[in-house]
Amino acid sequence: MIDVRDVHVSLGRGAAAVSVLRGVDLAIPAGRSIGIIGPSGSGKSTLLMLLAGLERPDRGRISIAGRDIAAMSEDDLATFRGREIGIVFQSFHLIPTMTALENASVPLELAGAIDAHDRAREELAAVGLGERVHHYPSELSGGEQQRVAIARALVSRPPLLLADEPTGNLDEATGREIIDLMFEAHKARGQTLVLVTHDRQLAARCDEVVRVRDGRIATPTLAEATL
């Protein structure tokens, strides 16, 4: 599903340039769950944004489902992302003037699906919001807003689900519920799941843990290898 080869990313130019990712290689088979961990500033969130096609590498290849997304035009990439990739962020990124139903429908509306609202309604019911579809983000709790974001990420049935610290703005109990929903979807639908987190216990729920340190994929210690 994912093949990353010798990817480099820098911020700034010339003498002021700072390397964020330095020669990253990563291969993730379809249907696996991968936890990406590392300290703040290590490059783990940048790596996820590259996989989502929301950032471009300075050099290197990023292949998703056999397609080199780094070589795509912006229009082709947007179409590909809408079909193949679901994304859940730490900040929910809901549109405040849209209801839960309208927010969850956005990917399908952009793809021209005539049954966008029906399918979004089903996804919202699946995440426990069947009675809240007409509520606006300001009328929902943080956990409910993240459920809407998950429904939006899943509504187009993408084979790849990316999540960047999805519980970072939630309390512990609500965070556990959100993670359970994501893993249930991953298993039920055979999705590939890539989860960026600082929580080692959360990462341990994944099939494999990848540690990013100083812009590189780090060889795990014996303790980390047992996660």
NUVEX-192859 format. One record per residue: x, y, z of N, C-alpha, C in turn; residue number from 0; residue in one letter. Coordinates in steps of 0.05 Angstrom, whole numbers. Layout:
X	Y	Z	X	Y	Z	X	Y	Z	NUM	A
...
% end
This chain:
16	-24	0	0	0	0	17	25	0	0	M
38	25	16	55	49	19	84	41	14	1	I
98	56	-3	127	52	-8	140	79	-9	2	D
156	85	11	170	110	13	200	105	9	3	V
213	119	-10	241	114	-17	257	140	-16	4	R
277	141	2	297	162	3	284	190	2	5	D
265	194	20	250	220	21	264	240	39	6	V
268	264	28	281	286	42	262	310	42	7	H
260	324	65	245	348	67	261	368	84	8	V
263	393	74	276	414	89	258	438	91	9	S
262	454	112	249	479	115	269	502	112	10	L
262	523	98	281	545	94	300	539	70	11	G
318	557	65	336	555	43	364	562	51	12	R
383	552	35	411	560	39	421	552	67	13	G
436	571	79	449	566	105	428	563	127	14	A
404	574	122	383	573	142	365	548	140	15	A
371	531	120	354	507	116	357	488	140	16	A
334	476	148	334	457	169	322	431	158	17	V
337	409	161	327	383	151	306	372	170	18	S
283	365	159	261	354	175	261	324	171	19	V
263	314	146	265	286	141	291	282	124	20	L
306	261	131	332	257	118	335	228	109	21	R
326	223	84	330	197	73	312	175	84	22	G
286	181	87	267	162	99	259	141	79	23	V
261	116	88	250	93	73	230	79	90	24	D
207	72	78	186	59	94	168	43	75	25	L
162	18	82	144	1	67	122	-9	85	26	A
97	-6	77	74	-14	94	56	-31	76	27	I
52	-57	83	34	-74	67	5	-65	71	28	P
-11	-72	51	-40	-66	53	-52	-81	76	29	A
-71	-68	90	-86	-80	111	-72	-80	139	30	G
-48	-69	141	-34	-69	166	-40	-43	181	31	R
-36	-44	207	-37	-19	224	-9	-13	233	32	S
-1	12	230	26	21	236	24	45	255	33	I
38	43	278	40	66	296	67	80	292	34	G
66	106	287	90	122	283	94	139	308	35	I
116	134	322	122	149	347	148	164	345	36	I
152	182	363	177	198	363	172	223	378	37	G
194	236	387	191	261	402	181	284	385	38	P
172	305	397	163	329	382	186	339	365	39	S
180	346	340	200	356	322	217	335	308	40	G
210	309	312	225	288	300	219	284	271	41	S
196	294	262	188	292	234	165	273	229	42	G
153	262	250	132	242	246	107	253	233	43	K
99	277	242	75	289	230	80	298	201	44	S
105	307	196	112	314	168	110	290	150	45	T
119	267	160	118	242	145	89	236	138	46	L
71	239	158	43	233	153	31	252	132	47	L
38	278	133	28	297	114	38	290	86	48	M
62	280	84	72	271	58	56	247	48	49	L
50	228	65	34	205	57	6	214	48	50	L
-4	235	60	-31	246	52	-30	263	27	51	A
-6	269	18	-3	287	-5	-9	316	1	52	G
-8	323	27	-13	350	35	13	366	36	53	L
36	353	35	62	365	31	77	350	10	54	E
97	363	-2	113	351	-23	142	347	-13	55	R
155	325	-20	183	321	-12	201	338	-30	56	P
224	345	-19	245	358	-36	256	338	-56	57	D
259	314	-48	266	292	-66	258	266	-54	58	R
257	246	-72	248	219	-63	222	211	-75	59	G
214	187	-70	189	175	-82	170	167	-60	60	R
145	174	-64	124	165	-45	102	152	-62	61	I
100	126	-59	81	110	-75	58	101	-57	62	S
34	107	-64	10	98	-50	-7	82	-69	63	I
-12	57	-62	-28	39	-79	-17	38	-108	64	A
10	39	-109	23	36	-135	26	62	-151	65	G
17	85	-140	19	110	-154	38	128	-140	66	R
56	141	-155	75	160	-144	62	187	-140	67	D
53	192	-116	37	216	-111	55	241	-112	68	I
81	238	-108	98	262	-109	101	273	-138	69	A
94	256	-157	96	264	-185	69	274	-197	70	A
48	273	-181	21	280	-190	17	311	-191	71	M
0	320	-209	-8	347	-208	-27	352	-185	72	S
-31	376	-177	-49	382	-154	-77	372	-159	73	E
-87	375	-183	-114	365	-189	-116	335	-187	74	D
-96	321	-199	-96	292	-198	-93	282	-170	75	D
-77	296	-155	-72	288	-127	-97	291	-110	76	L
-112	313	-115	-136	318	-100	-157	296	-106	77	A
-159	288	-131	-177	267	-139	-169	240	-126	78	T
-143	235	-128	-133	210	-116	-137	209	-86	79	F
-132	231	-73	-135	232	-44	-164	227	-36	80	R
-182	240	-51	-211	237	-44	-220	208	-47	81	G
-208	193	-65	-216	165	-70	-201	145	-52	82	R
-176	150	-46	-159	130	-34	-151	134	-5	83	E
-153	159	5	-142	166	31	-162	180	49	84	I
-166	171	73	-181	185	93	-162	196	114	85	G
-167	220	124	-149	233	143	-164	243	167	86	I
-153	237	191	-164	247	216	-142	263	230	87	V
-148	288	237	-128	305	250	-133	308	280	88	F
-114	319	294	-117	325	322	-138	347	326	89	Q
-137	368	310	-157	389	308	-178	379	288	90	S
-203	381	295	-223	366	279	-227	376	251	91	F
-221	402	247	-223	414	220	-251	411	208	92	H
-271	414	224	-299	414	214	-306	443	204	93	L
-323	444	185	-332	470	175	-355	480	194	94	I
-351	503	208	-369	511	229	-397	517	219	95	P
-400	525	194	-427	532	184	-442	509	172	96	T
-430	485	174	-443	461	163	-451	442	186	97	M
-473	428	183	-482	408	203	-463	384	202	98	T
-466	366	221	-451	341	221	-455	326	195	99	A
-480	325	186	-486	311	161	-472	323	138	100	L
-473	350	136	-460	364	114	-430	361	115	101	E
-418	362	139	-389	359	141	-381	331	132	102	N
-395	311	141	-388	283	134	-393	278	104	103	A
-410	293	92	-416	289	63	-395	301	44	104	S
-378	319	55	-361	335	37	-345	319	17	105	V
-330	297	26	-315	282	6	-332	271	-17	106	P
-356	262	-11	-373	251	-31	-385	272	-49	107	L
-391	295	-36	-401	318	-52	-381	327	-72	108	E
-356	328	-64	-334	337	-82	-330	317	-104	109	L
-336	291	-98	-333	270	-119	-357	268	-137	110	A
-378	284	-131	-402	284	-147	-421	261	-142	111	G
-419	248	-118	-437	226	-112	-465	236	-107	112	A
-485	223	-119	-513	232	-117	-525	223	-90	113	I
-513	203	-77	-523	193	-52	-506	201	-28	114	D
-493	224	-31	-474	233	-10	-486	234	17	115	A
-510	246	20	-522	249	46	-531	223	58	116	H
-541	205	41	-549	179	51	-525	163	62	117	D
-503	164	48	-479	149	57	-467	163	81	118	R
-467	189	82	-457	203	106	-474	197	130	119	A
-500	195	126	-518	189	148	-511	161	160	120	R
-505	143	143	-498	116	151	-472	116	168	121	E
-453	131	158	-427	132	173	-430	146	200	122	E
-446	167	201	-451	180	226	-465	161	246	123	L
-484	146	236	-497	126	254	-477	106	264	124	A
-458	98	246	-438	77	254	-420	87	276	125	A
-415	114	277	-398	125	299	-415	135	322	126	V
-440	128	323	-457	135	346	-469	163	345	127	G
-472	175	321	-483	202	320	-508	202	303	128	L
-522	180	302	-547	179	286	-568	200	294	129	G
-567	208	319	-587	228	328	-576	256	328	130	E
-552	260	318	-539	287	320	-532	297	292	131	R
-543	286	271	-535	293	244	-540	322	236	132	V
-560	334	249	-567	362	241	-555	382	261	133	H
-537	374	278	-524	392	297	-499	404	284	134	H
-494	429	291	-469	443	282	-446	436	301	135	Y
-421	440	291	-398	434	308	-399	447	336	136	P
-409	472	337	-410	486	362	-430	474	382	137	S
-447	457	371	-467	443	388	-459	415	396	138	E
-434	408	388	-424	381	394	-400	382	413	139	L
-397	361	429	-373	360	446	-349	354	429	140	S
-325	355	442	-301	349	427	-300	321	416	141	G
-309	302	433	-311	274	424	-330	270	401	142	G
-353	284	402	-372	282	380	-361	295	354	143	E
-347	317	357	-335	329	333	-314	310	320	144	Q
-299	296	337	-279	278	326	-293	254	313	145	Q
-316	246	323	-332	225	310	-341	234	283	146	R
-350	259	281	-357	269	254	-333	268	236	147	V
-310	276	246	-286	276	229	-279	247	220	148	A
-283	228	238	-278	200	230	-299	191	208	149	I
-324	198	212	-344	192	192	-337	204	165	150	A
-328	229	166	-319	242	141	-296	228	128	151	R
-277	218	144	-253	204	134	-260	177	122	152	A
-282	165	132	-289	138	124	-310	137	102	153	L
-324	159	98	-348	159	81	-343	149	53	154	V
-320	155	42	-314	146	14	-302	118	13	155	S
-301	105	36	-289	77	38	-261	76	28	156	R
-243	94	37	-216	94	26	-200	69	37	157	P
-182	58	21	-166	36	31	-144	44	51	158	P
-138	70	53	-117	80	71	-129	101	90	159	L
-125	97	116	-134	116	136	-109	126	151	160	L
-106	153	151	-83	166	165	-94	182	188	161	L
-81	180	211	-90	195	235	-66	208	248	162	A
-68	234	253	-47	249	266	-56	258	294	163	D
-46	244	314	-53	250	342	-83	254	345	164	E
-99	234	337	-129	239	337	-141	242	364	165	P
-127	235	385	-139	239	412	-126	262	427	166	T
-110	278	414	-94	298	428	-111	319	441	167	G
-135	325	431	-152	345	443	-175	334	459	168	N
-173	308	467	-195	295	480	-186	284	508	169	L
-205	281	526	-198	269	551	-193	239	547	170	D
-182	226	567	-173	198	565	-195	179	557	171	E
-218	181	570	-240	163	565	-251	167	536	172	A
-255	192	529	-265	197	502	-244	189	481	173	T
-219	193	487	-198	185	468	-198	155	463	174	G
-203	139	484	-204	110	481	-227	103	462	175	R
-250	116	465	-273	110	448	-267	116	419	176	E
-253	139	414	-246	147	387	-227	126	375	177	I
-207	118	390	-187	99	379	-201	72	374	178	I
-219	64	392	-234	39	387	-249	40	361	179	D
-262	63	355	-276	66	330	-258	63	306	180	L
-234	75	307	-216	74	285	-205	46	280	181	M
-199	32	302	-189	4	299	-211	-15	290	182	F
-235	-10	298	-258	-26	289	-262	-23	259	183	E
-260	2	249	-262	7	221	-239	-5	205	184	A
-215	-3	216	-192	-15	203	-195	-45	200	185	H
-205	-58	220	-207	-88	219	-231	-96	202	186	K
-254	-82	205	-278	-90	191	-275	-86	161	187	A
-260	-65	153	-259	-58	125	-233	-65	112	188	R
-214	-77	127	-189	-85	116	-172	-61	108	189	G
-176	-38	121	-161	-14	114	-132	-16	124	190	Q
-114	-2	110	-88	3	121	-90	28	139	191	T
-80	26	164	-82	48	183	-54	57	191	192	L
-49	83	188	-23	95	197	-30	116	218	193	V
-20	111	242	-27	128	265	-3	141	277	194	L
-2	167	276	20	183	289	11	189	318	195	V
27	182	337	20	186	365	45	189	382	196	T
43	203	405	64	203	424	59	183	446	197	H
36	169	445	28	150	465	38	122	458	198	D
57	112	473	69	86	467	48	63	471	199	R
30	66	491	10	45	495	-10	44	471	200	Q
-17	68	461	-34	69	437	-20	56	413	201	L
6	64	409	21	52	387	22	22	389	202	A
23	12	413	25	-17	417	1	-33	407	203	A
-21	-19	403	-45	-32	391	-42	-38	362	204	R
-22	-26	349	-17	-30	321	-2	-55	315	205	C
-3	-65	290	12	-89	283	42	-84	284	206	D
50	-59	280	79	-53	279	83	-24	289	207	E
106	-19	302	112	8	311	137	18	296	208	V
136	42	285	158	55	272	166	79	288	209	V
192	81	295	201	104	310	216	124	292	210	R
209	149	293	223	170	278	240	186	298	211	V
265	189	291	283	204	308	301	221	291	212	R
302	247	295	319	265	280	316	263	250	213	D
291	260	242	285	259	213	291	233	199	214	G
296	212	215	302	186	203	285	164	216	215	R
282	142	203	270	119	215	291	106	232	216	I
286	104	258	306	94	277	304	64	280	217	A
326	51	283	326	23	290	317	20	319	218	T
296	4	324	285	2	351	304	-11	370	219	P
303	-2	395	318	-16	416	302	-42	423	220	T
314	-59	439	300	-84	446	274	-78	460	221	L
273	-58	477	248	-51	491	227	-41	472	222	A
236	-25	453	217	-14	433	207	-37	415	223	E
224	-56	408	216	-77	390	194	-95	402	224	A
191	-93	429	170	-110	441	143	-95	443	225	T
142	-70	434	117	-56	434	96	-70	417	226	L
% end
